[in-house]
């Protein structure tokens, strides 16, 4: 071990590290330990029942209506039990003050439940008693958040709360001063209504996130995590840099079901990092690969670190649409990471593990075939299901359940033909890499709950909560029966003991799921204070003005500012909380300033932009928690691991800027054919970008080649930029001719209308670009009426009257003052121009790439050309 390396932590120390971050560092034994486990188990049972179709028949209506309060009560109580308040607090037992804080926190969280009638009689407003109880609740929530999430979240919430109370002070700058709020008004907003703590974020945590976190915990308990890692190593371990490639794929698979990058690092890293070091990666680089791949797990649908469900609520689109938009950037980001570790291995001439001769092309084709086959299976499931439902409309559910049971029995029988998969020792003298042809059948039944989840989400279009319920319900059955059935099929005879093991696994998985939710529950509740402050004080508009001032109205500078803010806040906040805070403050700013700059930015693109930079904070020094976890596994330097991981994650930094300006990457308004082309071209683009940043393609790059490859990547990602320089996408239309342009345009064509007028709040004149899709209509006036435009000519100025409230146009122009001295008018109009397909830009870009490849191939060292991948 080099001097730069410190001692790698033992397996128990690593588990303690994950526990301290994700589920609590305190685990008392005896009756108290059983009591805490029982509370966590009851929480899981409550959440499963809440998500089930029978919830209205089993749970009291009051419990369903106040589910957010119950959710937070469990989180606050378990936080006091599982997380020590101070560094020197006892770990083996619970001191009296934690009992007091836990019980008080649970009672205050349930205050709205206990005093529901009284609050309703007061019109939903807090009286003096309510206000003081609410204030006490906030204080205990801050204490719980401090012990679980650290000080940054609490400090941020306190600052915003102080602004609510003292925003009218003369010490507050004029630009952000507001009228201030009384204790009753503030506490009513923050604790009694659903605007603050018990707002949308906590509702999403209650309805959706818990079930998905529980699903991940149960799937891992069943053994799926180890199966995914073994399959990744079996498929990729024999390649050059194989352990690193397997780490990327294994982490991607684990990330599908895990919302925690730290747990992901430790779960896969304990096996992958020692093997990476063995083939030649330094401790820091080995840790960095694991960090980059594990953090990327949070951008991988379907769970996306709980943010996917928040995006659904904030953007107002379906869950299927969210994961469709998020899918392509996540996939090409992982492809690029595999390429990064491949280039590292080739540059450093790393040896392969084992004596198996493999072909890179066949391996890639095989992996693509597996994932494509799995996706096809999920899609094709709808046809037999549809036939059964049409033939047996009354009993279809029972028949489908029986069929699923038969398939499960068959797959378990197949798995029982071989031994159970045991975790390998990466430090063994001889590393035996698993044979995919042998081990694949041992865990095929783990895919059944994932198929069920994807089927209900994507085909049936059920809610995320109900979809996760059915998938989790199947996992209950698998955990209870997999061990007894294997014993039965193997003729081992110890059926009762195996059934007991299954029950213990199920209970343990439910307890783990609940403990993993403590941090998310508290993060969403505490972030609700910041969201509540924005809605109560209007600070969002002030932030917009501030960001516009700093960026000078330049969209690129503004995006960089938002990215930096996300990174800074993310240093001390968990992913979910960071996303809530930054999106509530900044998303509206980006959309508004984008419109003023003539760029129509879809809301989903801005939300994903904020989310991507939020998760990057898990990587970035000096506080990147995932980097510290990886350094603890590798024995490397944490800060250097963080910087290297950030360098490996440059593609994750670049992608959000790309999809803001080219929404094709998010598969917005693209056909199947266009989607396939976008996928192929974006994959080539991200690989070229990776080769440029790694300074190695077929051999070491020359400076001009690196610059050219960055230009090629830009052309592949943003072909429209170059085509717009050759042929403008829009032609100008005189404002006075707007009505005629609407009448002449074919239905479905787009016009861009720049509306100028005084801002409702500041009275300063501003411009906003509105995209207008021409509707059907007999004439121009009928189409204008459909769109909501009320235009009248005043001395050559096309003045606008206020549109009807609730229309799309009314929402777009809601920030204008229509009744001031300055008119709201149409400043300019642009009609879509005939333009050559932007995809033509790909031709010169790919030709230039071919030239670079030809030149590098000629000068590549002969011994590198013939080496295996």
Helices and strands as residue ranges (DSSP letters): H 11-18, I 19-23, H 30-51, H 55-58, H 61-65, H 67-82, H 96-109, H 111-114, H 116-121, H 128-149, H 151-166, G 174-176, H 183-187, I 188-192, H 200-204, I 205-209, H 210-222, H 224-236, H 242-255, H 261-279, H 283-296, G 297-299, G 304-306, H 307-311, I 312-316, H 319-347, H 360-391, H 396-416, H 436-439, G 440-442, H 446-454, I 455-459, H 464-489, H 495-537, H 539-551, H 555-570, H 575-596, H 603-616, H 625-634, H 638-648, H 650-661, G 663-666, H 672-694, H 703-717, H 719-726, E 730-733, G 735-737, H 738-744, E 750-758, E 765-773, H 780-787, E 791-794, E 797-800, H 808-812, E 825-832, G 838-840, H 841-859, H 862-865
